[in-house]
């Protein structure tokens, strides 16, 4: 079978496509014929050895996929050959077949396509864990989403809306904010041209925002935190902007607010049942039309390195998906 391989750490142009051995299922594992593999920004970091995960060389990028169960190993009971499944595997998905732990898989309803399902685990899984499990978001509360036009930002907007919240999309250009309005944002803030703190406070009627969802970090984090209301929650999702901010701790004291870390990758290992429950909720929302994942583009295996370069160049709005 064919696979996209990282054989030496470097940029997307250093990746190669080679023929590798077919996977065999060990006990508790499932072999899946991959129909679609979704890429994320962190894949561009993993291939350059700049991420917290450091897989042994050679490896395939791609953390999430959807496909059809081909074979099951001893002890597997929840899926059978022919089942349509999706799952998150950290890396290794941009290849024609993968072996995955049974516990990492969730069945896909027939009404949801492989391309759509492949990109749900990381972005939507992170956002639902953040907003429901960490922020305890309630209907009618306000949520400010930084970096709202990116894949994880779009998912946060849609899930917050599905949970009954008022969504304020924050991004760096009017073009990106127009995209956010198309995907459900109630209000928008261009933090390249507007004062983020003051604009958010104005949009809250002076009371402050209930929840800030921040996958960007950098200089906007403190300004968004300053816009929180009493007992607000600031969700630390990641640092796509490249800078880890240093927050004055008098701010949480004065506001009675919380800064809450969201480490989705560790959470799904510590509580896999909760993760599967969240994924079933996400799939239900997709079926109902409450959330509509945006696919930026699909790429063939031969174009997979180009997809990673598009992610590195910040050209992707929504998900980039490699199809087989």
N, C-alpha and C positions, 0 to 999 in steps of 0.2 A: 504494500500500500504506500501511498505518497504522503509525505509530511513536510511542513515548513519547519526548518531546524535552525536553532541558534547554536552554532558549533564553537563560536568564540564571541565574547561580549563585544558589542559594537552597535552601530546605528541600524535602522531597518534595512539599508542597502547591503548589509553584511550577511543577511539571512539567506539560506539556500533551501531548495526543494530537492528531497532525495527519497528513494525507496527504502522503507524500513520494514522490519518484521511485523506480522500481524499480532495483535495482543491476544493473550490467553487469560481467561478469568481465574483468579485465585479464589480461595474460600471467601465468601461474602462479597465477591465482585461481580460486575456485569460488563460484558463487552457491548459497546454501542456503535452502530454505524452512524457516523456524524453527518447530519444534513445541513447544519449551520453552526458556526462558531462565532461568538461575538467578541469583539476586542474592546479594551478599555485603555484609558490614558496610562495606567500603571504598567501595561504591557510594554510601553515604550521605555519605561525605566528598568524593568526586569531584564530586558535583552542587553542593557548597558551596565548591568550589575549595580544599579543605583536604587534598588528597592529593598524592603525589609525581607522579602523572600529571595533566596539565592539557590535556585535549583542547580543540580549537577549538570554539566555539559555532557552531551548535547541534549537539548530539550526543545519542545515546541511551545511558542507563546499561545495565549488564548486561555482565559480562565473559565469560560462558560460555554455551554453547547446545548444543542437539542438534536435528537436523533431517534433511531429505532433500536430496541434491544435485539441483539443478534444471539447472544449466548449468556447463560448465567452459570456462576460457579457454585460449588457446594454451599448449602445453607441459605441461599437466597430464596426468599419467600414472597416479597412484595411486588415483584415484577416478573414477567415471563417474556420469552421471545415474541417479538411483534409489537410489544408495548411502545407507545410514544412517550419519551421522557425528556426532561431537561435537568441540568445540574451544574454546580460550581465545583471546579477541580483545582483551583489556584493557578495552574498552567497546564500546557500539554494538549489543548483542544484543537489546534489548527492542524489536523490530520484526518485521514479518512475514517479511522476507527480509534476508539479509546477504551481502556479498562477503567471502570469507576467503582468506588465503594457503593454498595446498595443504599446506604443511608444518605448519600449525597443526591439521590435522584427523587424527582417528583413527576408523577404522570401528567401528561398534557391532554386536555380535552381535545376531541377531534375537531372542534370548531376553531382552534387556535393553530396557526401555521408555525412551522419550524423556525422561520426567520424571526418572527415576532417573539416566539418563546425563548429563543437562544439568548436574548439580551435582557431577560427579566431579573436574573438572580442577583447580579452585583448592584446595579443602580436601584432598581425597585426594592430589592431585598434590603439594601442599606437604608433607603428612605423610610420604609415601613418600620424597620427596627428602630430607627432614630425617632420618628415622630410618635409611634405608638408605645414602644417598649421603654424608650429613654425619656421622651418629653411628656408622655401622657397627654397628648394633644386632645383638646375637647372641641366639640362643635361650637362655632362662633368665635373662636380665638383667631388671632392674627399671626401669620407666619411670614417672615422676611427670608427669602431664599437668595443667597449670594451666588454669583456664577450661574444664574438661573437658566441660561440657554444651553449649558452643557448637558451631557447624558444624565448625570446624577441630579443636576438641578432640575431638569425637566421632570424626572421621576418624582422629586420632592414636591413640585408644584401640583402634579396630578394626584398624588396620594393625599396631600393636604386638602385639596378640593374634595376628594372622595370621602374624607373624614369630616367634612363640613366646615373647614376653616376658610378664613379670608386670606388670600395669597398676594403678597407683594414681591414681585420679581425684581431683582437687582442685577444689572449687568453693565458692560462697559461700552455699549453702542446702541443707537436707536434701532439698527437692523436686528440685533440680538433681542431687544425688547419687543419688537414687533412679532418675532417668533414666539416669545413668551406669552404675549396676548393671545396668539392663535392656540396656545396650549393651556389656556385657562386662567392666566394671571388676572387678578382683579385690579391691581395697581402696578405701576412700574417706576423704577428709579434708575437713572443713568448715573452711576457713580464716577464716571469720567468727567461729567459736566456739572453734577449737582452735589451739594453737601449731603453725604449719606445720613449722618446722624440727624440733622435738622429736617431733612425730607421725610425720614421714617417717623420722626416724632409728629410732624404735621399730619401725616397719613393716619396716625393713631389717635388723632384728636388731642394730642398732648399727653395722653396717658402712658404711652410707651407700647412697644411691640411685645406680644406674649412669647413668641418663639423666634429665634434666629437660627437658620440652618446654614452653616458655613463650611463648604468644601474647598474654599480658596485660601484662607489665611491672609497673610500679608497685612498691609496698612489698613484695609477696610474692616478688619475684625474688631479692633477697639472701638471704631466709630459705630459699628452695628451694636456692640455690647452696650455702649452708652445710650443707645436708643431703646433698650429694653425697659419694660415697665416693672412695677413691683412684683416680685416673685416670678419674673420671666425666666426663660430657659435658653441658654446659649449652647447650641449643639456643635461640637468640634468634630467635623467629618473628615477633614484632610487639609492638605496644603498645596493645592494645585498651582497656586501662584508662586511657589518656590521658597517663600519666607515663612518661618514659624514665628508668629507674633509673641511679644512679651506683654502680658496684660497686667495693669495695675490692680492689685487685689483689694484696694479700697472700693472699687466699683461693685463687685458682688456684695460687699458689706453694706454699702449705702443703699443699694437697690433690693436687698434681700433676694437676689437672683442667684441662679445656679449656672455654673459652667459644667456641662456634661459631655464626657468623652463618648464617642460612638465608634467602637472597634468591632465592626460587623464580622470580620473574618474570625476573630476570637470568640465572638458571641455564638456563632453557629456551631463551633466546636464544643463549647461549653453547654449549649442547650439546643441540640439538633431538633428536638421535637417542636420547640418554639419556631425554629427556622422553617420547618416543613409546614407548620400551621400558617405562618406568614406567607409562604409561597402559594399555598392553596387560596388564601384570601386574595392575593395579587391576581392569580389566574381567574378567580371568580369576577374580579373587577374588570379584567380584560374581556371576558365573555359578555358582561353586562354593558360594555362600552364606557364604563366610568373612567378607565384609563386607556389611552391609545398610544402605545410606544411609537416614537418617531424613528424610523430607520433612515439615517442620513444617506447611506448607499450600501449596496451589496457588492462584493468583490469575489472573483474566482480565486482559487488557490494560487495561481500564477500572479495575481494582483495583490496578494496578502501583504507583502512588504510595502506596497504603495498605501494600503490602508493604514498601516502603522505610521508611515510618514505623515499622512494626513492628520492623524491624531497628534503626533508630535508638533505639527505646525499649527495646531488649534483650529483646523478647518472643519472639524466634525461637529455638527449640531445633532444631538441624539446619538444613535448607535451606528457603528460600522460593523458589518457582519460579513464573514467569509462563508460562502455557500459551496456545497459539494453535491 
